[in-house]
Amino acid sequence: MPLYRLRAVDVSPGSIRGSVGVTRFVEYAVTMDLLEGELIDAIAADPQSAHESLPLRDRYLPDIASVIDVFGRLCAGGPLALCAVARPASPFRGEADYVLLVQERSGHVLNAARRLAVIPKGFHQPMTDLRADAQVGATLRREMEEELFGRDDIDNTFGDQRSADPMHPSRLSEPMRWLFENPTRLRMECTGFGLNLLSGNFEFASLIVIDDEEFWSRYGGQVEANWESAGLRQYSSLDGDLIGELVRDVAWSNEGLFALLQGLRRLGQIGGERVSLPSIEWEVR
């Protein structure tokens, strides 16, 4: 299974630019993917001497210089997005809001197993067009199809990709086809970028917003997580108290919490009367 690897990144006000290469998933799985487990095992064995028992981290990610040297190491990763879908007012639920989706990751995934995460979440990887698929938005759209709308034919975890154009309009799920019919129905924003000190991965925190209430009325019952999730939760953007409890849940994966907070922060800026969210601000220490 091919993955994009980050080769260079240039962050400036209002834009993030970079270049990627291609590697194989197996190379990532036997190197960088082992770092988190190694650290957890070392801390569990002896927190005081854990830093002395990290041979893989000492080799692949020993210091900050190695973290930011993405050209000199294998740096895989991808986008993960808080998904917010507009819902009309309901006599049972209350005023018009956004439904926010959160997943409990299954034990069968490599990243964030049995932890909370936003959905969709996926590795940045090509399907059939190496250049076009390098756009982060291409991975987000694919992951929406796979993780929310039931497109198991684009999941190359268990098989090869034989379709020449897996995201051709004729192959899209009904919910995604409806979204694509009008470009204003689906909005995707990058809310943050980071290099994960635990895993070495690059993380594109994102926000997916569907502002048309008709979508949830039509397709809300078809939204269903795939095998990568053990369960799916929904939260109202008007329930600030419950969302505050969600933010404080210790079960979050680190990259999942990063994407959640950045997504909530941005949604609070653009959501108008549909949101009543806890205040989230940057703090530099």
C-alpha positions, 0 to 999 in steps of 0.5 A: 500500500503506497503512502505519501511521505512529507519531504518539505514544508513551508508554513506562512501566514494564510498558507501551507506549502510542501512537497511529498514523495511516495513510500510503502506502508510496510516501511512505515509500519516497521519503523515510525509506527512502532515509536508510540508503543515503545514509549508506552511500554517503557513508561509502563515498565518504569517511568523513571528510567523510560528515557533510557529504554527507547532504542527505536526513538533514539534511532529514528526521532531522537531530538527536535532537529530530527522531528523537523528534518522531514526530508531526512526521515520517514514522515508519513501522516495525513488529515483528520477532520471534525465533521459538522453537519447542519440540522434543522430545529426539532421538537425533540432536540431543540433549535437548529444546530450542527451535529458533530461526529466523534469516533471510538477507534477500533482495536484493529487499526494501527493509529489511535487504537481504542482511542477517541478521534474525529472522523474522518481520519486517514493516511495521506495516500494516492489511489491512482493519480499520484499528482492529483491525489497529493492534494490533502482535500482528495484524501479527506473526500476519499475518507468521507466516502470510506468512513462515513458513507460505506464505500469499502471498494476504495479501502485498499487495506485488504485488497488492490485498487483496480478502478481507474478512477475510484472517485469518478462521479458515477461511482460516488455514494448517493450522499457524496454525489448529492454534495458534489452536485452543488459546490456550496454544500460541502466546505473543507478547511485546514485548521492546523498543521503539526508534526507529532512528537509522539509518532513523528507523523504530520497531522493536517487538522481540518474542519468539514462543514455541511451547511445545507440542512437538507443533507441530514434530513435526507442522508443522516440515517445512512451515515455509518462508520466502517470497520476502523471505528468501534462506535460513533457518537454525535454531539450538538454544537449547542450543547457547550456543557457536554462538549466541554466534558468531551474535550476533557475526556482522557481517552482522546488520541493526541492528534484527535484532540488537536483536530477537535479543538482546532475544529471547534475553535473555527466552528465557533467563528463561523457557525453563528446561532447554530453554535454555543461552544466553550471558548478555545484560545491559543496559549504560548508558553 
